[in-house]
Amino acid sequence: MKSDFILYLFFLNFIFFIPNNQLIAQGEPDYTTAIGGRFGSPYFSVSYKTFLRDRHALEIYGGFQGFETHNTKSLSGAYQYHLPLNKLIKGLKCYGGAGLSTYFWSFDSNFPSEEDSFTVGLNSYVGLDFKIPSAPLTFTGDWTPTLFMNGYNRGFDINYWSVGLRYVIKKYQ
């Protein structure tokens, strides 16, 4: 677990302290609001993302996944800070952030106790967001290490990630 946390800190440092500031562009976001899906570990989620200001965004998503031994539902909210990389590729941004998730687990028999059926997680986000310049679509990919505070999966887990596709419902004006 200690090596997982050190790996996480390395990637977070890379995103927030990119050595070459010439890659970071100034300017407004390519879109204001988008809705779509996140696919990955461990869920399929419906996602709503909106920019509050130039680089500050909120994302809310709810998801589910079925396993052989249990099912999971989640509700998450995240704050994300974006750095435009338009000098590298037009429409590309990297981001980092933090959020809170709730997980609801339903188990088959002989699985953890009832106390384990609700979990709260503190999430961190490191990712890329790409708005296609000629279309109302965004693609995202992020890594979401999570600290589970209680219940099933308690502890720090670096195996959470997702890719997303969203439709832009409001452009930046």
N, C-alpha and C positions, 0 to 999 in steps of 0.2 A: 504494500500500500504506500510506503514511503517513496519508492521509486516511481509509482504512478503519479504521486503529487508533484515530484520534481519534474517529471516529463510535462505535466500540465503547466507548471510555472514557466518552463522553457518556451512553450508555444504562446502563452499569454504575453510574455516578454517580447517575443518576435512580432506579434501583432501590434502592440502598443508603442513599441520603440523601434520601428523600422529604421535601420541605419541610414537609408538613403531618403531623406525628406523630399528629394526631387520627384519621387514617385507620387507623392500626395498632392492632389489638386485642390484648388479652392472651388467654391460654387455650391449651388443648390442640389438637392436630391433630384433624381430622374423621375420620381413619382412620389405621390403623397400617401396613397392608400392602395392596398392590394389584398385580394382574398384568394385562397387556394388550398393546397394540401402540402403536408410534410410527410415524407415516407422514410422510414429508417428504424433504428433501434430505439425503443422497442415497438413503435406504434405506426399506425396510419392516423394522421391528425388533420382536422380542418383548421386552417390558420387565417388570422386577420392581422395585418401589419399596417401601421400608420406612422408617418413621420410627424413629430411634434414641432421640430425646428430643423434647421439644415442637416444636422448629423445625428439627431436624437430621435430614436424610434421606439415604439411599443409594439410588442407582438403578443397576441393571445391565441392559444390553440388548445383544442380538446381532442383526445385520441382514444383509441382502443386497440387491443390485440388479444387474440385467443391462443392459448397453448394447450397441450394435451392435459396438463394437470391443473391449470388455472386460467382465468381470464383477468384482464387488467383494463381499467379505464383511467384516464388522467385529465387534469385541467391545469394549464400552465399559463403564466404571464411572465414577460421578460422586457427589460430595458436593454436597448442595444445602441452602442455608439459607433457610427460609421465613418470611415475614412475613404474618400473618393480616390480611386486609382486611375482616373481618366487619362493621365499621361501614359499609362501602360496600355489600357484597353478602355475605350469609351463605354461608359455604363457600368464599369466594374468598381465595387467597393469591398473593402474588408471591414469586419466589425468584431467587436467584443462586447460582452455584457453580462448581466446577472439576472436571475429570476427565481421564482418560487413555483413549485409544482405540488399537486396533491395526487396521490395514486390510490385507487380503490381496487383491491385484489379479491377475487372470489375463487376459493380453492375446492378441489375435489377432496374426498375423504383422505385421512392420513397425511395431510399437509400441515403446515404451521398452524398455530392456534388462532382463535378469533381476533386476539389483540394485533395480529400481524396483518389484518385485512385493510388497514388504512396507514398510509405513509406520507410524510411530508419531505420534500426534497428541495435543497438549495442548488440551483443550476448555475453554471457559468457557460458562456457562449464564445466561441472563436469561429469565424466563418467568412465566407465570400458571398456577395450578393451581386448578381449581374442582371441589369435591365437591358433587354434587347432594344437598341436605339430605334428600330423601324417597326416594332410591334409592341402591343400592350401586355407583354409577358416578362416576368422576372424568374430567374433561377437562383436558388440558394443552396449552399452546402455548409453545414456546420458540425462542429464537434462540441458536445455538451456534457462535460464531466459533471457528475451530480453527487452531492453529499446527502445521503438518505439519513434523516434525523431519527427515525424510529421505525418499528415494524419490520416487515419483510424487506430484505435487501439492505438493512442498516449498514452504513459505512460509506466510504468513498468509492465511486465506480466511474472509470474512464471509458467504458464501452458504450456510451450513448452518442449517437450521431444522427444526422438526417440530411436528406436532400429535399428541396421543395420546388414547387411550381405554383406561381400565383398569377392571377389576372389583375392588371392594373385597372382599378375602378375610378381613380382620380389622379390626374397628372399634377405635377408641381406648377403653380401659376406665379 
